[in-house]
């Protein structure tokens, strides 16, 4: 965490407001979405370990990074941890953006299933 401008001690002791400012400043100065995502993952761990509220932290920043920047391996690795940050429609767009080949294959498989299995079997049932 030192390379992101926060020590481990700071990450688990600073208040939410201070951390929001620091993470925002870090992203604004470096434009490093991967680093910001990793910091936010660590803060989600802190949310689970302590009583302080760190839920939905920096929602606008997360949405900006995932929806408006180029997809990276870190985004594909950690996107599931940010599911509650997005509405259903945004989540679908994000999935398509992060996994275009997987989405394409799933759509083709659905089409093939409909054409060669579902419709022919439905015709047999009616006869």
ABEGO torsion letter per residue (X at the ends): XAAAGBBAAAAAABBAAAAAAAAAAAAAAAGBAAAAAAAAAAAAAAAAABABBABGBGAAAAAAAAAABBBBAAAAAAAAAAAAABBAAAAAAAAAAABAAAAAAAAAAAAAAAAAAAAAAAAAAAX
